[in-house]
Amino acid sequence: MNTGGKPGTVPYTVPIGPVHPALKEPVMFTFKMNGEVVESVDFAPGQTHRGIEWMGMRRNPVQIVHLTDRICGICGVSHSLAFARAVEQIMGIDVPARADYVRTIVAELERIQSHLLWAGVAVHELGFDSLFYLAWRVREESMDVIEYITGNRVNYGIVQIGGVRRDITEEQYPRIKRCLTYYRDLQDKLFHLFMNDASIRMRCRDHGVLSREEAIKLCVVGPTARASGVKMDVRVDYPYSAYGDMEIEPVMPDAILGETRGDVYDRIVVRLVEIGQSVEIIQQCLDHMPDGPVMWESKYPKLLSACKKAAGEAVGRHEAPRGEVLHYVRMDGQEAPATWKVKGSSYSNLISWPVMLKGEQIADIPIIVASIDPCLSCTDRVAVIRGGRREVMTKEELTRLSIEKTRRLKG
Amino acid sequence: MTVQILRPEEIVERFRGAFGENVLEAIVKERKEGARKNPATNIWIRLKQEYLKPGIQTLIEISFPHLSVIAGSDLGEEVELVYIFSLYYGVRHGEYMVSIAVRLPKSDLRIPTISDLIPGAVFTEREKQEMLGVEVVGIPDPRRLFLPEDFPEGVYPWRKDETGIPDSMIKNLWQVKRPKERAAPPVEAKEKKGGVQE
């Protein structure tokens, strides 16, 4: 990797990344540093591009649905839902209303677990590990309910072309409702712990700012866009699945805090409030669950032959926990789709990093990078080049810098 | 932000009025899901290649759109690029998916960059360059995005002609045998029954 710049000259070049075997989506950062301050940022994603679209273009839609489950370990249902919706539109079939509701319930449970996971990671980056343990412990409740509904904790395998593979039966409602009560009771406590903490406020307020204009121009999505004041939520703007039936509004920071600053703090607020919103959506779904089947066609040979006849193009969209997921599919009457383009939410959000990081300190890198909830954690291995000498910093080292900054601020 | 919200048909009219015959195709589709069957609107527009930028300019004049992604297909003689936007976001149930497609002949795979109009487009334009072999003229950052640095030049994974991924680059998992240098598995291999292959 060309790090640019002569050794020993200002700005220093600090490469961070690219690969750690424990991470899903490694990325290579190159920071130009002037002392402690970031002057400019460049990054190269795709360190482990899997060519999953290429693989998909050689498989039939029913096989691809299971491939989409495995695109991301956290967005387990988002990709399969977006893909299935695209194929359903090409085939011109209607998904039974009950299946739409099951899809929505699972998608919202996924949002709860994803946001809690993120909240834990964020405070861990700040060195607030007791809150990290709490966030991850309460996350288990949603994971348990997801497992209860779908049979799996991670690769849910619930969505199928034309519906869902498992129904949610009446007997299962009480367990799901217990989970909702659990999160309702927790909500105030969590909000208080995150938002009224002096060190979180010091480290996050006015750091990693992305203005509204920049957010619109850079086409960011999801909580990152909403925290910058862009009112954008596919669930509200563009009715699909059961979301068209729900009474929901996009979560905006100015409605909660009275102002929008577009900083890391706003991103935390948006995600925390969205956990509560998801709880209410699941409640609405359970209250208005329509009766009927959950598959358009339960016999797989019939489903496959219908897929094979389909021709045309369509776009399937879904508001994943991190923002809009979009699948473009073109089919031409063959077994495999002619084109399959996957646009994950981080695909749109990564581009905002250089703007957010500019002018920030090296110790703020972990929390700002984490603040868009990227499908990766970049800061696992850092090499600092100073005067031609290469010092390799570990992920722990960088996190330690961040923790020390918190300590310093607390005095 | 927006003064007046146009109906889908009016957006198509706006394009037809501005570009006339150069609008090759314009379809409005609705998709109804859920119990209440609220409609979601999709607008598919196909323009002649040279009208891509004026087309996007027209869209920006209606309301600044959100560019989701540029999708691309190899159609044999041509490569199609589909610019997928969402328009009027922030209005409850009021967003339209708008796609503007252009087709480029394989003899001249060049398209102007739209990153001067929408800076966020650079990412997806870089991807189209490496995946489809399209040259985005004027792109501010022409480097590769997802493909590794040692990926051969002139191979474009999404192409379906001779520039696509050659068979020699494909590794089929089922063909990969257990590595010899690895320690023996902890469990004894089962006795092979007659007739079972290998």
Interface residues (C-beta under 8 A of the other chain):
Chain A: A44 P45 G46 Q47 H49 G51 E53 W54 M57 R85 Q89 D94 V95 A97 D100 Y101 I216 K217 L218 C219 V220 V221 V230 K231 M232 V234 V236 D237 Y238 P239 Y240 S241 A242 Y243 G244 D245 E249 P250 H288 P290 E313 A314 V315 R317 E324 L326 Y328 R330 A338 T339 K341 K343 Y347 S348 L350 I351
Chain B: K29 R31 K32 E33 G34 A35 R36 K37 N38 P39 A40 N42 W44 F64 H66 L67 S68 V69 A71 G72 S73 V82 I84 S86 Y88 Y89 G90 V91 R92 H93 G94 E95 M97 S99 I118 P119 G120 A121 V122 F123 T124 R143 R144 L145 F146 L147 P148 P157 W158 I165
